[in-house]
C-alpha cells in the first residue's frame, strides 16, 4: 500500500470527483470542529461552515451511489446500457452501504441546517439538531460496517497492502468518532449544557480527519506514477 503517490487531476472522472468531494467535505468539517475555530468564531458562522460541509458530503455520497448502481462489485462499468440515477439493487452489499450512507448525509443536512439558528430552545435543539445528527451517525456506522464486511467477507481481517481495506477501516473509525461526537453533543434539559462539548468537537475533528485520509486513498494515481511504480516492480522481479 503506497501512501505517497503521484496523483492525477481528472475532474471528468466520477471516481476522481467522489474522492475530491469527500476530501473537501471532510476538510470543512475538520475546520468547523477545530477547537480554536469552534470556540472563538461566531456560532452562526460555525453553523454555516458545518452546513456547507454537509452539502459537499451529500454531493459526494450521491456520486458514490451513482458509481455503485452503474457499476459492478469489481469496480468495472455495468454492461447495461444507459446511465442510471436511481436503481433498486437489494442483493448488493455495496448498494446498501452507499444508500444508507446517503441517507446519513441527508440527516446531517437537516441537523446542520437547523444548527445555524442560534435561538433554539433546549427541546428544539435536541429535536431538530441532535436527533438528526444521532440518526445520521447511526447511518454512517451501518454503512461503514457494510463496506467493511464487503472488503473482509467476515467480521475481522487484516489487509495492510489493500487500498480498499484501508479506506473501509478509516471510514469505520471515522464513523465511530462521529457517533461519539453525537453522544457528546446532546443538550441536557436540566442544565441546558452539552453532555461533553469537548468530546463533541474533538470527536468530530478526528472523524473528519479519518474520512479525509480515506478519501485521499480513493484519488487515482496519475498514469506516470503508475508507470514508474510498475517499472520498479519489473526491475525488482528481474533482479
For each residue, the residues with C-beta under 8 A, 3 or more apart:
1: 160 161 162 163 166
2: 5 229
3: 217
4:
5: 2 219 221 225
6: 221 222 224 225 228
7: 219 220 221 222 225
8: 16 219 220 221 222 223 225
9: 16
10: 13 16 220
11: 16 17 20
12: 16
13: 10 16 17 220
14: 17 18 63 66 67
15: 18 19 67 218 220
16: 8 9 10 11 12 13 19 20 219 220
17: 11 13 14 20 21 60 63
18: 14 15 21 22 60 63 64 67 215 218
19: 15 16 22 23 215 216 218 219 220
20: 11 16 17 23 24 215 219
21: 17 18 24 25 56 57 59 60 63
22: 18 19 25 26 57 60 211 212 214 215 218
23: 19 20 26 27 212 215 216 219
24: 20 21 27 28 56 60
25: 21 22 28 29 53 54 56 57 59 60 211
26: 22 23 29 30 53 57 208 209 211 212 215
27: 23 24 30 31 208 212
28: 24 25 31 32 49 50 52 53 56
29: 25 26 32 33 50 53 57 204 205 207 208 211
30: 26 27 33 34 205 208 209 212
31: 27 28 34 37 49
32: 28 29 37 38 46 49 50 53 204
33: 29 30 37 38 181 200 201 202 204 205 208
34: 30 31 37 38 201 205
35: 38 39 198 201 202 205
36: 39 40
37: 31 32 33 34 40 41 46 49
38: 32 33 34 35 41 46 201
39: 35 36 201
40: 36 37
41: 37 38 45 46
42: 45 46
43: 46 47 118
44: 47 48 116 118
45: 41 42 48 49
46: 32 37 38 41 42 43 49 50
47: 43 44 50 51 112 115 116 117 118
48: 44 45 51 52 116
49: 28 31 32 37 45 46 52 53
50: 28 29 32 46 47 53 54 112 115
51: 47 48 54 55 109 112 113 115 116
52: 28 48 49 55 56
53: 25 26 28 29 32 49 50 56 57 112
54: 25 50 51 57 58 105 108 109 111 112 113
55: 51 52 58 59 109
56: 21 24 25 28 52 53 59 60
57: 21 22 25 26 29 53 54 60 61 105 108
58: 54 55 61 62 102 105 106 108 109
59: 21 25 55 56 62 63
60: 17 18 21 22 24 25 56 57 63 64 215
61: 57 58 64 65 98 101 102 104 105
62: 58 59 65 66 102
63: 14 17 18 21 59 60 66 67
64: 18 60 61 67 68 98 101 102
65: 61 62 68 69 98 99 101 102
66: 14 62 63 69 70 83 84 85
67: 14 15 18 63 64 70 71 98
68: 64 65 71 89 92 94 95 97 98
69: 65 66 84 86 87 89 95
70: 66 67 77 78 83 84
71: 67 68 75 76 77 78
72: 75 76 77 78
73: 92 93 94 150
74:
75: 71 72
76: 71 72
77: 70 71 72
78: 70 71 72
79:
80: 84
81:
82:
83: 66 70
84: 66 69 70 80 87
85: 66
86: 69
87: 69 84 95
88:
89: 68 69 92 95
90: 95 96
91: 95
92: 68 73 89 95 96
93: 73 96 97 146 149 150
94: 68 73 97 98 146 147 150
95: 68 69 87 89 90 91 92 98 99
96: 90 92 93 99 100 143 146
97: 68 93 94 100 101 143 144 146 147 150
98: 61 64 65 67 68 94 95 101 102 143
99: 65 95 96 102 103
100: 96 97 103 104 139 142 143 146
101: 61 64 65 97 98 104 105 139 140 143 144
102: 58 61 62 64 65 98 99 105 106
103: 99 100 106 107 139
104: 61 100 101 107 108 135 136 137 138 139 140 143
105: 54 57 58 61 101 102 108 109 136
106: 58 102 103 109 110 136
107: 103 104 110 111 132 133 135 136 139
108: 54 57 58 104 105 111 112 132 133 136
109: 51 54 55 58 105 106 112 113
110: 106 107 113 114 128 132
111: 54 107 108 114 115 128 129 130 131 132 133 136
112: 47 50 51 53 54 108 109 115 116
113: 51 54 109 110 116
114: 110 111 117 120 128 129 132
115: 47 50 51 111 112 129
116: 44 47 48 51 112 113
117: 47 114 120
118: 43 44 47
119:
120: 114 117 124 125 128 129
121: 124 125
122: 125 126 187 188 189 192
123: 126 127 189
124: 120 121 127 128
125: 120 121 122 128 129 130 187
126: 122 123 129 130 131 186 187 189
127: 123 124 130 131
128: 110 111 114 120 124 125 131 132
129: 111 114 115 120 125 126 132 133 185
130: 111 125 126 127 133 134 182 185 186 187
131: 111 126 127 128 134 135
132: 107 108 110 111 114 128 129 135 136
133: 107 108 111 129 130 136 137 181 182 185
134: 130 131 137 138 182 183 186
135: 104 107 131 132 138 139
136: 104 105 106 107 108 111 132 133 139 140 178 182
137: 104 133 134 140 141 175 178 179 181 182
138: 104 134 135 141 142 179
139: 100 101 103 104 107 135 136 142 143
140: 101 104 136 137 143 144 174 175 178 179
141: 137 138 144 145 175 176 178 179
142: 100 138 139 145 146
143: 96 97 98 100 101 104 139 140 146 147 175
144: 97 101 140 141 147 148 168 171 172 174 175
145: 141 142 148 149 172
146: 93 94 96 97 100 142 143 149 150
147: 94 97 143 144 150 151 167 168 171 172
148: 144 145 151 152 168 169 172
149: 93 145 146 152 153 154 155
150: 73 93 94 97 146 147 153 168
151: 147 148 157 159 162 164 165 168
152: 148 149 155 156 157 159 165 168
153: 149 150 157
154: 149 157
155: 149 152
156: 152
157: 151 152 153 154 165
158: 165
159: 151 152 162 164 165
160: 1 165 166
161: 1
162: 1 151 159 165 166
163: 1 166 167 217
164: 151 159 167 168
165: 151 152 157 158 159 160 162 168 169
166: 1 160 162 163 169 170 214 217
167: 147 163 164 170 171 214 217 218
168: 144 147 148 150 151 152 164 165 171 172
169: 148 165 166 172 173
170: 166 167 173 174 210 211 213 214 217
171: 144 147 167 168 174 175 210 211 214
172: 144 145 147 148 168 169 175 176
173: 169 170 176 177 207 210
174: 140 144 170 171 177 178 206 207 208 209 210 211 214
175: 137 140 141 143 144 171 172 178 179 207
176: 141 172 173 179 180 207
177: 173 174 180 181 203 204 206 207 210
178: 136 137 140 141 174 175 181 182 203 204 207
179: 137 138 140 141 175 176 182 183
180: 176 177 183 184 199 203 207
181: 33 133 137 177 178 184 185 199 200 201 202 203 204 207
182: 130 133 134 136 137 178 179 185 186 200
183: 134 179 180 186 195 196 199
184: 180 181 194 195 196 197 198 199 200 203
185: 129 130 133 181 182 194 195 197 200
186: 126 130 134 182 183 194 195
187: 122 125 126 130 192 193 194 195
188: 122 191 192 193 194 195
189: 122 123 126 192
190:
191: 188
192: 122 187 188 189
193: 187 188 197
194: 184 185 186 187 188 197 200
195: 183 184 185 186 187 188 199 200
196: 183 184 199 200
197: 184 185 193 194 200 201
198: 35 184 201 202
199: 180 181 183 184 195 196 202 203
200: 33 181 182 184 185 194 195 196 197 203 204
201: 33 34 35 38 39 181 197 198 204 205
202: 33 35 181 198 199 205 206
203: 177 178 180 181 184 199 200 206 207
204: 29 32 33 177 178 181 200 201 207 208
205: 29 30 33 34 35 201 202 208 209
206: 174 177 202 203 209 210
207: 29 173 174 175 176 177 178 180 181 203 204 210 211
208: 26 27 29 30 33 174 204 205 211 212
209: 26 30 174 205 206 212 213
210: 170 171 173 174 177 206 207 213 214
211: 22 25 26 29 170 171 174 207 208 214 215
212: 22 23 26 27 30 208 209 215 216
213: 170 209 210 216 217
214: 22 166 167 170 171 174 210 211 217 218
215: 18 19 20 22 23 26 60 211 212 218 219
216: 19 23 212 213 219
217: 3 163 166 167 170 213 214
218: 15 18 19 22 167 214 215
219: 5 7 8 16 19 20 23 215 216
220: 7 8 10 13 15 16 19
221: 5 6 7 8 225 226 229
222: 6 7 8 225 226
223: 8 226 227
224: 6 227 228
225: 5 6 7 8 221 222 228 229
226: 221 222 223 229 230
227: 223 224 230 231
228: 6 224 225 231 232
229: 2 221 225 226 232 233
230: 226 227 233 234
231: 227 228 234 235
232: 228 229 235 236
233: 229 230 236 237
234: 230 231 237 238
235: 231 232 238 239
236: 232 233 239
237: 233 234
238: 234 235
239: 235 236
